[in-house]
Amino acid sequence: MRILTTIHAMRLACKQARRAAGEDSTLALIPTMGAVHKGHLSLVDAGRKECDVVAASIFVNPLQFGPTEDFACYPRSFDDDCRQLAKAGVDLLFAPEAQEMYPAGATTFVEVAGLSERLDGASRPGHFRGVATVVNKLFNIIAPDVAYFGQKDAAQVAVLRTMVRDLDLPVRIIVGPTVREPDGLALSSRNRYLSPDQRIQALALSRALHVVEELVDRGERSSVVLRAAAAEVLNHVPGLRPDYIEIVSSDTLEPVVSVASGALIALAAWAGETRLIDNFRVDPASHD
């Protein structure tokens, strides 16, 4: 695995890798902020199976952190991340410093209006502007044919799909399933922050989703009923502070009154000082 730290070097390496792989070769991109876990590696595996060249990025993006958020202490484990990504089959790793991505005087941002103020965007103003800006830059630098993201970040996926559509970017976005611990906790880099007690609290998110999914399987379609069922679980866990419980369209992130035509059930909650998210999609075809 080659590690590139400048935009110029990464662009050149991607072009060279494509030429070496053949005229019709395809390139996959797995963007990360490091603290690599099995969820990231599952996306690398998907890219490896579908594309000829696999690129990944490690960049803790300051634009997507608010002034009171955890940018300074966000988990960083670069050497271990590199070992895992290389073993998984990544060919090229882009690992720039912040000043490489955002040189002094940079004043241009990408914002997906409307979507960026929903779900996590409502709780974290400016977050999705930072996400859209950095991912757009990565797409321009690396020029992937396919980019892979996890279902756990469903709101982010909705924002990025809209950005790709509106800006006519030649990138296909693939969403991999949420990878979980055996007890149901969705894998997240921020899980490293959790104390043993907080980790137990955090299990309420997947437990609430399981309760909602069982209700849907039994025929319940009302968003009011399903939301109340999730709230009943989250609100009875001492120390856990729910942020939102929303039932929305997967595409627009707008609330829906019924899940009959499909929906995204999305949760966020605080365990101590750690904010965690989880969700699942209701597919009408599988619940009729």
JOLIN-V756367 format. One record per residue. PHI is phi in degrees with one decimal (NA if undefined). PSI is psi in whole degrees, 0 to 359 (999 if undefined). D_CENTER is the distance of its C-alpha to the mean C-alpha in whole Angstrom. Layout:
BEGIN
PHI:PSI:D_CENTER / PHI:PSI:D_CENTER
END
This chain:
BEGIN
NA:129:24 / -91.9:138:24 / -109.5:122:23 / -116.9:140:23 / -118.5:354:23 / -120.0:154:24 / -61.2:315:23 / -59.5:313:26 / -65.2:322:26 / -69.0:317:23 / -58.1:314:24 / -64.1:317:27 / -63.6:321:26 / -64.9:317:23 / -63.8:318:27 / -64.3:318:29 / -65.5:321:26 / -64.1:314:26 / -61.0:318:30 / -66.9:330:31 / -83.6:346:29 / 120.0:161:31 / -59.3:321:31 / -101.9:25:29 / -68.1:155:26 / -120.9:150:22 / -122.0:130:20 / -102.4:146:16 / -125.7:131:13 / -118.9:99:10 / -76.6:136:9 / -139.8:166:9 / -107.8:22:10 / 81.3:200:12 / 49.3:51:13 / -63.1:137:13 / -136.2:184:13 / -63.7:334:13 / -63.4:313:10 / -60.6:317:10 / -66.4:330:13 / -65.9:326:13 / -71.3:321:11 / -60.1:317:14 / -61.9:318:16 / -63.6:317:15 / -64.9:322:16 / -62.7:323:19 / -74.0:329:20 / -98.0:331:20 / -118.8:164:21 / -84.8:327:23 / -125.9:135:21 / -119.1:122:18 / -114.3:148:17 / -132.6:162:14 / -130.4:147:13 / -123.9:112:14 / -155.3:113:14 / -80.9:102:13 / -81.2:109:13 / -64.2:336:16 / -68.4:338:15 / -97.7:9:12 / -108.5:134:14 / -77.9:170:17 / -63.0:337:21 / -104.4:9:21 / -93.9:188:17 / -99.2:33:17 / -57.6:313:16 / -64.1:327:20 / -108.5:10:19 / -57.6:136:15 / -60.5:130:16 / -127.7:123:17 / -143.0:60:19 / -58.3:313:19 / -62.8:316:22 / -67.7:321:21 / -58.0:315:17 / -61.5:318:20 / -61.3:315:22 / -66.8:316:19 / -67.3:320:17 / -63.1:316:21 / -63.5:327:22 / -76.8:346:19 / 109.5:17:21 / -70.8:134:19 / -88.6:318:22 / -130.7:131:20 / -119.3:123:18 / -98.4:119:18 / -135.3:73:18 / -82.6:160:20 / -82.8:164:21 / -60.2:321:20 / -69.4:340:23 / -73.0:319:23 / -80.3:326:20 / -129.5:79:21 / -65.4:159:25 / -54.0:134:28 / 92.5:355:28 / -66.2:127:25 / -132.5:12:25 / -102.7:133:23 / -133.1:160:19 / -112.9:126:17 / -133.3:128:17 / -96.1:99:16 / -63.4:146:19 / 85.5:289:19 / -55.3:323:15 / -70.4:351:14 / -103.2:7:16 / -108.2:158:15 / 50.5:243:13 / -62.9:333:11 / -66.1:329:13 / -71.5:324:16 / -83.3:336:16 / -129.8:77:15 / -54.6:133:17 / 87.2:348:16 / -58.6:309:12 / -73.9:337:11 / -63.4:318:14 / -64.5:319:13 / -63.7:310:10 / -62.1:320:12 / -64.3:311:15 / -70.3:321:13 / -68.7:322:11 / -60.3:318:15 / -63.7:317:17 / -62.3:319:15 / -63.0:320:16 / -69.0:325:19 / -76.2:315:20 / -95.0:334:19 / 53.9:54:19 / -73.2:155:17 / -83.6:326:18 / -136.7:139:15 / -123.9:140:12 / -113.9:132:9 / -135.2:161:6 / -93.8:149:5 / -62.6:333:7 / -57.2:328:6 / -97.1:53:3 / -62.9:322:7 / -65.7:319:8 / -59.5:317:6 / -60.1:317:7 / -61.0:317:10 / -62.8:314:11 / -71.2:324:10 / -63.4:321:12 / -66.7:319:15 / -59.6:314:15 / -60.4:317:16 / -65.6:312:18 / -70.1:329:20 / -98.4:6:20 / 55.9:43:21 / -80.9:134:19 / -82.8:58:20 / -130.5:134:17 / -97.6:130:15 / -99.9:125:12 / -112.2:136:11 / -110.6:121:9 / -90.6:153:10 / -64.8:152:11 / -63.6:131:10 / -97.3:134:12 / -123.9:157:14 / -69.7:163:17 / -55.6:331:20 / -87.7:3:21 / 105.2:346:18 / -64.6:126:15 / -66.1:133:12 / -65.3:136:11 / -154.6:145:9 / -59.8:329:11 / -75.0:349:12 / -60.0:338:14 / -64.6:338:17 / -75.3:338:18 / -73.7:134:19 / -75.3:167:23 / -54.8:318:24 / -66.7:319:25 / -67.6:327:22 / -64.8:323:20 / -64.5:318:23 / -59.6:319:22 / -63.7:337:18 / -64.0:343:19 / -62.8:332:20 / -63.8:309:17 / -69.0:328:17 / -65.7:319:21 / -63.3:318:20 / -64.9:323:18 / -64.5:319:21 / -61.4:315:23 / -63.7:317:22 / -62.7:321:22 / -62.7:320:25 / -63.8:318:26 / -62.4:318:25 / -62.5:332:26 / -87.7:1:30 / 110.5:358:30 / -71.5:134:28 / -124.9:348:27 / -73.5:125:27 / -63.8:325:24 / -61.4:314:27 / -66.3:315:28 / -67.0:320:24 / -64.8:319:23 / -64.0:324:26 / -65.9:319:25 / -66.0:318:22 / -62.4:323:24 / -59.1:323:26 / -73.2:309:24 / -66.8:322:22 / -74.3:350:25 / -106.7:20:28 / -108.3:108:26 / -56.9:132:28 / 91.8:340:26 / -85.3:134:22 / -117.8:102:22 / -61.0:140:20 / -98.2:303:18 / -148.4:154:17 / -131.9:111:18 / -131.2:145:17 / -122.9:111:18 / -138.3:169:17 / -68.8:135:17 / -64.6:334:14 / -89.1:314:15 / -99.7:343:16 / 62.8:17:15 / -83.6:144:19 / -60.0:146:20 / -121.9:148:22 / -85.9:342:26 / -143.4:149:25 / -96.5:11:23 / -59.0:328:26 / -99.4:15:24 / 97.8:152:20 / -168.6:168:18 / -111.7:123:15 / -97.4:113:16 / -124.6:136:13 / -128.7:151:14 / -144.6:143:14 / -155.8:158:16 / -101.7:129:18 / -113.9:105:19 / 65.5:233:22 / -99.5:12:20 / -105.8:123:16 / -95.3:126:14 / -121.3:150:12 / -127.4:157:10 / -160.7:163:11 / -168.4:168:12 / -149.5:156:13 / -97.9:137:15 / -92.4:116:19 / -98.5:114:20 / -58.2:330:23 / -65.8:332:25 / -98.3:0:24 / -127.0:19:26 / -92.9:999:29
END
